[in-house]
């Protein structure tokens, strides 16, 4: 295919969009120069895509029968087995459906992607297979992987295994439901504001958002490069540590989010116990306007249990924590809009580009009315801010994120971990068919008040089940220093093993 130079009318339109006043002679001159410059693009069409090799054979999988999918959580079931007897031998792993799995359809939670089949495996898929694991299939996620609820994708809502008719959380909603059901005990989720940790909080499983860049995001549909994280969602802390051990580490020259990540043998600290750990209970993570009292109470009881296991537990105040949601919104609104407009093919960074994913993503422009209500809200808000204020608030939010990292780092210089509720409230009922847009979206607006700040700062954060209220799970979130995942697992494993106190 030859890259065509602009026609005179196209060049005038481009000049008008750039607010350039050009004479006819200047337009002619620029047109000829552009035509010469564009000839350098022609050779790119004949060159290969430079994609990584797909080494393990597989079939496209199959849609599960209704009786095999009681929580509406599966997209497709597969059996793609790695070779050898690596650390994941005997373990089955389900993938959020924004993770590329070569030869298997990927929907991103939207009918707009119908027909898209990735040509490559995400790096973490290759690592799971290399470690002897089996890819058990793809789990449903929310529309374009953007929602804190579990009803934005096509088809029936994803159901919470603990109570039918209640949300599973999002956007890694299907993964949480499948792991909570016990059918598979390991999953890979993605998290830009809490999309791993919040479904785990609602479903009573373990969810890790690793340090930013520790786990390569290569081959996973991005939302915002500075917020993108991928990580384990598992039934137990030990399985989380094991899965992280298999997938963490540098993906050289492919993921621009990475810079010399520090990896460890995460399973080695599982039996170290909580004695001697210093834990700061973050005051600003409790008592929020939307906090449910039983959530705060369960997490404070969990902190007391850690103290009973020998940890030093004290309250710590970080007033800036309450600014974290402002940082998240400022970054996400603009960054999300930018990547939507770029069809995931962001400029100004190096890495592996998936042109097939970009082409599939681009279909949203002709089918925007099919986007979910939540995504429409995000795009409308981002478009308004960009038109009126340009990049002012994105820039200020990124600068605030730098300050937030410093204040958390200061506290983590005195404590090994920070502790707070994962989410301020428990799972809520799925909306009825007559619910308004506001009624459907409002419950998720402040859901990420505790999780989102650590996407902005990159600190690792682990959600661990710590109790329940009215029969619904409650999660405790532990936050550590950059590359401090081993300490998170150490504390969480000790907590998980400790006997649960019997209510009087």
ZIGI-V129613 format. One record per backbone hydrogen bond with DSSP energy under -0.5 kcal/mol. CO is the residue of the C=O (numbers start at 1). NH is the residue of the N-H. If there is no record, write none. Layout:
co->[CO:CO]
nh->[NH:NH]
This chain:
co->[2:7:8:9:10:11:12:13:14:15:16:19:20:23:24:25:26:27:28:29:30:31:32:33:34:35:36:37:38:38:39:41:41:42:42:43:43:44:53:55:62:65:65:66:69:71:73:76:77:79:80:86:88:91:92:93:93:94:95:96:96:97:98:98:100:101:104:107:108:108:110:111:113:116:118:122:122:123:124:125:126:127:128:129:131:131:132:133:134:134:135:136:137:138:138:139:140:142:143:148:150:159:160:163:163:165:166:171:171:172:173:174:175:176:177:178:178:178:179:185:186:187:187:188:189:191:194:195:196:197:198:199:200:200:202:206:207:207:208:209:211:211:214:214:217:218:219:224:224:229:231:232:233:234:236:237:238:239:240:241:242:243:244:247:250:251:251:254:254:255:261:264:265:266:267:269:274:277:277:278:278:279:279:280:280:281:281:282:283:288:292:292:293:294:295:296:297:298:299:300:301:302:303:304:305:306:306:307:310:311:312:312:314:316:318:319:320:321:323:324:325:326:327:328:329:330:331:332:333:334:335:336:337:338:339:340:342:344:351:353:354:355:356:357:358:360:361:362:363:363:367:368:372:373:374:375:376:377:378:379:380:381:382:383:384:385:386:389:391:392:393:394:395:396:397:398:399:400:401:402:403:404:405:406:407:408:409:410:410:411:411:417:418:419:420:424:428:432:436:437:438:441:442:444:446:448:451:451:452:452:453:454:458:460:461:462:462:463:464:467:469:472:474:474:475:476:476:477:478:479:481:484:484:485:486:487:488:489:490:491:492:493:494]
nh->[4:11:12:13:14:15:16:17:18:20:19:21:22:27:28:29:30:31:32:33:34:35:36:37:38:39:39:40:41:42:42:44:45:45:46:46:47:47:55:57:77:68:69:69:72:159:140:138:62:81:135:89:91:134:186:136:137:188:139:98:99:108:100:221:122:104:118:110:144:145:113:114:116:106:103:125:126:127:128:129:130:131:133:132:88:89:90:82:93:136:80:78:95:75:76:97:174:145:146:170:158:161:163:160:166:430:160:142:173:176:177:178:179:180:181:182:183:184:182:235:94:189:233:96:231:229:198:172:200:201:202:203:204:205:473:234:209:463:210:461:214:215:216:249:220:123:100:227:228:191:189:208:187:206:240:241:242:243:244:245:246:247:248:216:252:254:255:256:352:258:263:266:268:269:270:272:277:279:312:416:417:281:314:282:419:283:316:285:286:291:295:296:297:298:299:300:301:302:303:304:305:306:307:308:309:309:311:310:276:313:279:314:281:283:321:322:323:324:327:328:329:330:331:332:333:334:335:336:337:338:339:340:341:342:344:343:345:346:353:355:358:359:360:361:362:363:364:365:366:367:370:371:376:377:378:379:380:381:382:383:384:385:386:387:388:389:390:392:395:396:397:398:399:400:401:402:403:404:405:406:407:408:409:410:411:412:413:413:414:414:415:280:479:282:477:292:167:435:440:441:442:444:445:447:449:452:454:455:455:456:457:458:212:480:209:464:478:207:476:474:472:469:466:467:422:464:478:420:462:418:484:487:488:489:490:491:492:493:494:495:496:497:498]
